[in-house]
Amino acid sequence: WRPVYCFYQFTLAQPGFIHTPVTLNKMLDVIAKSRNVDLFWELLHEMTRQKVANAKTFKIALKTLAGARELKKCVEYFHLMNSCGYSYSLDTLNEVVETLCKERLVDEAKHVVVKLKDSIMPNGVTYKHLICGFCDVGDVIEASRVWNLMIDDGFEADIDVVNTMMERFFKDNQFDEGLKLFQTMRVKKMDELGRSTYSIVIKWMCKRGKLSQAHMVFEEMQRRGIQADNTTLASIIYGLVSKNRVWEAYRMVENIEKPDISVYHALIRGLLKLRKAGEATEIFREMIRKGCEPIMHTYIMLLQGHLGKRGRKGNDPLVNFDSIFVGGLVKAGRVLDSTKYTERAMNRGLEVPRFDYNKFLYCFSNEDGAIMFEGVAKKLREVGLFDLADILERYGKKMATRDRRRTKEGPQEFPGP
């Protein structure tokens, strides 16, 4: 930050040069990242006196001061702006609260709103940002308190707030509370319930294995003329497969006009839960044949289904191979060798960590990885592991294509004249 600030001091001495809000905000952002709060506060005062502050300045100022726990200065800055001709603005407050909540500074945002209540009366949008912010950080109790404050002030929750609150209840295993909120909305605001609300409820009912209730909600959704999207259908498909009602799930997939990756992932995840890795790999081949390109998560799910999630987290990244190595020995019937190896690993004071498939695939996402995966696939086919060979070979080919495309699109050198 020092070179930037020194250059700013130099420009002040140049006649005819006038800073714009853009240049000052850029410099302010650099000073903010240095955590030099005293200098930052001094520059804020200077910008306010020169009347070059704007909405961007507000966001930078409040985000920095709240992050440094300078809550008194957060409130004071609003009063400072008002004294210099910038009137109190509810829109500005809402933008600041939204920015703080996105930065997970929700307690600080609530403090600013409460302290400024005499000068700027919050509205439904303000409370919406606070409720969603507290739900995002997992504090459902504080979110409920803000909800009650909103109701006391005469504002009603919109559907986005209801969806966020309901999903937070489900994530925190407060299933009954989430359903109670859904039932309340059905009684009071049935006309406002849309696809998003039904999708959340159906998804979590299927995750909890409550298929009959999920079907009732799905039928109600259809009766009201709301068309289910692939995400909602994927939730039901996963619920059916996880309950071993695989053929019903297949029939449902056949009736989907354009199944996307969420549908195929639901099938794969459910089949892997039933320990049907071979059938899950057939779904993988089918999605490729129909032009639905797998993503990294697809490969990781399949590799975990075939190889398992062996091991536990440890401190030494150098022994990541141990869990797969031991598992391979067990599969090959060499239980005694696997026991001896595990004892040696324990005696040297290391834990056997969980194998990181994500990092493994990332490290070989290039031309060299394609050659390696091709060789591994050949060896796997020799021992009859055709499913695993197809998965690794497909990933290698895809990454090789991407690597060549990156090289082709990179900077090119042209011969001189």
N, C-alpha and C positions, 0 to 999 in steps of 0.2 A: 504493500500500500504506500510505502514511502515515496517511490518514484512518481506514482500517480499524483500524490498530494503535492509534491514539490513542483511538478509540472503545472498543477492547478494554481499554485502560488505564483509561478512565473507568468501564467496567462493573465493574472489579475493586474500585473504591472504593464501589460501591453495595451497601448492606447487603441481604442476602436474595436477591441475584441470583446464580444459579449457572449456569455455562456447561455445555452438554451436549456430547457428542462431535461432534454434527452442527455446532454453531456453531463449535467450535474447529477442526474439519477445514476448514470453509469459509474461516476466517481463515488457516489454515495454507497452504491452496492459493493464496490471494492473495499471501502472503509468498513462496511458492515461485516464483511467476511473476515476482517482482521480482528474483530471483537474489541476494537478500541472505542469503547462506549463514550468516553468523554469527548474525543474528537468528533465522533459521529453526532453526538448531541449538539455540539457547537456548530457543525455544518448545517444541521437541520434548522437551527435558529437563523443562521445566515440566509439560507434559501427562503425561509418564511418571510424574513424582512424584505428580501428582494422580490417577493411575490412571484417566484418561478416554480413553486411547488405544485404538483398535480396529484391525480389519483394514484399514479405509480409511486410517487414519493410517500404517500400515506402507507401503501402496502409494504414498501421497503422498511420504513420507519417502525411500523408496528411489529413486523415480523422480527426485526433485529432486536428491538427493545424487549419484546415478549420472550424471545429466545434467551436473552440475558437476564430474565426475571426482573427487569426494571419496570414493574407494573405501574408504579406511581408516574413514571415518565410517559408511559403509554397513554394514560388518561390526560396528563398535563399537555401532551402534544395536541390533542383535540382542542383544548382551551386556548393554547398558543395560536393555532391556526385561526380560530374564531376571532381572537383579539387583533389579528393582522388582516382582517377583511375576508377571510374564508369562513362563511357562515356554517353553522352545524348542519350536516347533511345526513339524512337517513340512508341514502344510497351509498354514500362513502362508508358509513359504518358497516353496512351489510357487506360491501366488498372487502373491507378489512377483516371482518369476522369470518367470511368465507376463506380468505387467504390463510388466516391463523389456524382454522380447523383443518385445512388441507395439509398444513405443516404439523398437525397433531398437537398444536398448542391450544387445546380446547378450554382448559381451565383459565388460561390467560385471556382468551376471548370472552369467556363469561364474566370475568372480573371487569373488563373494559365496558361491557354492556351494562352491568349493574351500576358501576360508578357513574356512567354517563346518562343514566335513566332520567335524571331531572332535566338534562339538556336535550337529549335525543331519545324519544320514546320508541322502543323497539317494536317491530311489527311481526307479522307471521313469517316473513322471509328470514328475519334475524333468528327467531326461535328454530326455524327449520335447519339453518346451518349449524346451530348449537346442538340440536338433537342428533343430527346425522354425524356430527363430529364426535360426540360422546359415544355413539354406537360404534363408530369406526375404531375408537381406542378401547372398546370393550367395557365401558363403564355404563351399564344399563341402568344402574340405580340413579346416577346423576342425570342421565337422559330422561328418566321418568320424572325427576323433579322439575326439569326444564319444561317437560310436557305439561305438567300441572300448572306451572307459571303461565304458560301460553294460554291454557284454558281459562285461568283466572283473569287474564287480561282481555278476554273476549275473542281470541283468535281460534280458528279451527284448524286441525292438522290436515294438510293436503295428502294426496295418495302416495307421494314420494316419501314423506315422513313416515306414514303408516307402514309402507313396505320395508323401509330401513329398520324401523323399530321391531317389526315382526320377525325379520330375518335375524336380528341380534338376539331375540328371545330364543329362536331355534338353535342358533349357534352355541348359546350358553346352556343348552339342555333344559331350558324352561319351556318345554313343548306346550304345556297346558296354557301358559300365559300367552304364547304366540297365537294359539287357536282361539283363546278368549278375545284377543284383539281382532282377529279375523271375523269372529261371530258378531262382535260389536259393529264392525264396518258393514256387515251384511244387513244388519237391522237398520242402521242409521243412514248409510250412504251406499245402498246397493247399486245405484245407477253409476257411481264413480268407480266401482271395482272393474278393473280391466285385466288384460292378459298378464301383465307383470305380477299382479297380486296373486292370481290363481296359479301362476307358474311357480312362485315361491312356495306356496302352501303344498302344492302337489309334489314338488321336489323333496321337501323335507318329510312329507308323509311317506313317500317311497323309500327314503333313506332309513326311516324308522320301521319299515316293514308293514305299514298300515295301508295295504293295497286297496282294501274295500273302501276305506274312507277316501283315498285318493281318487278312486273311480267315481265316487259320488260327487266329489268336487269337480271332476273332469266333465261329468254329465251335466252338471249345473252350468258349467262354462259353455258347453255346446248348446244347451237350451236357450241361453241368452244370446246366441248368435256370435259368440266370440271364437274366432278361429285359432286353434292351438298352433303354436310354432314348433319347430323341430326340437328346441330346447325342452319344452314341456313334454313332448312325446318321448324324448330321450329319457327323461326322469321315470316315466311309466315303464318304459322298456327295461331300464335297469332294475326297477322294482320287481318286474315279472321274472327276469332271468335270475336275480338273486334268490327268488323263492322257488327256483327250479322249474318255472313254467316257461321253458325255453321256446316251445313251439308257438305259444301264444305271442311271445315277443317277436318271433320270426314273421308271423302273419301280420303283426302290426307294422313291422318294417316294410313288408311288401306293399302295404296300402299307402305308404308315404310316397308322394310323387317325386320329390327330390331330396333324398336323405343326405344330410351333411355330416361333418366329422363328429358332431356331438352325438348323433344317433349311433354311429359305428363305435365310438368310445364307450357308450353305454353298454352295447353288446359285449365288447371286449372286456370291460371292467367286470361285468356280471359273470361272464364265463370264467374269468380268472379267479373270481371269488369262489366259484364252484370247482376250482382246480381242473378246469378243462382248457389247458394251455394250447393243445392242438387245435381245438375247435375255434379258439380265439384267433389263432394264426390264420385259419381259413377265412375268417371275417376280415383280417388284415389284407389277404390276397384279393378278396372280393371288393373291398373299398378301392384298391388300386386299379382293378379292372374297370370299375365304374367311374374312374377319373377323380376320385377324392384323394388328395395327396396327404399322406401321413405327416404328422409334426413330431417334434422331439418327444413330447409326452407319450405319443403312441408307441415309439420304440422302447422308451423306459418302462412302460407298463408291461409290454410283451417280454422284455428281458427279465424283469422281476418275476413274471409268471413262470418263465422257463427255468430261471436260475435261482429264484427265491431271494428273500431279503435277509440273508444270513449275516451273523456277526452283530456287534454292538458298537456304538461310537467309542472311539479311543483318541488318544492324544498324539499318536505318532502316525503321520500320513504314509510313512514308508511301508507299513504292514497292511495296506489296503487289500492286497492280493490274498491275505491269509484266509479270509472267510470263504472266498471262492475256491481256493486251493483245497481247503479241508472238505468243503462240500463235494468237490470233484472226487476226492479219495473215497468218501463215503458212498457216492453213487457207483464208483467202480468196485465196491465191495472190499476195499482195503481199510477196514475199520481200525485195525491195530495201528497201521501207519498214521492214520488221521489222529488217533489218540496220542501217539508219541509226539507228533508235530505240535499238537495243541499244548501238551505239557511243556515242550521246549519254549513255546511262545509265552506261556504263563511264567515260566521260571526266569525268563529274561526281563520280567517286569513290565510287559506290554499287554494292553488289551487288544482283542481282535475287533477292529471297527467294522461298521457297516460299509459295504461296498458302495461307492458313489457312482451310479450308472450315468448320471448327468455329466459329471466331470470326465468320466471315461469316454463317452461319446463325443464330448466337446474337444477333447485332446486329439482325437483322430478324425476330425471333420476337415480333411484335406486330401490331396492326391495320395500322399503316403498312407493315410488311413484306408483309402480305397483298395490299395494293393494289399495291405495287411488283412482287411476284412475278406477280400477275395480268397486269400490263402487259407484263412481260418474257416471260411465256408466250405472250401474243398475238403479240408480235414474232417469237418463235422459231418459232411455227407458220407464220408468213408465209414464213419461209425454209426450211421443211421439217424443222425440228428438233423433231419431235413428242414423242419420248421425253424429251428434256431439258425441254420445256415441261410435260409431265405431272408430272415429278418436282418441279419448282419450284412449280407451281400447287398440287399436293397438299400440299406442305409449308406454303405460305402459308395455305391454308384451315385446316389443322390448328392452326397457331399462332394464327390469328385466333380460332378457337373457344376455345382455351385462354385467350387474353387476355380475351375476353368473360366467360368463366367466373370468372376471377380478379376482374374488376371487379364481377361480380354477387355473389360471395361475400365481397367486401371490406366494411369497416365502412359502415353505412348511417346517414344522418342522419334523425332523426325530428323532425317539427315540434313546437314547444313547445305547452303548453296554451293 
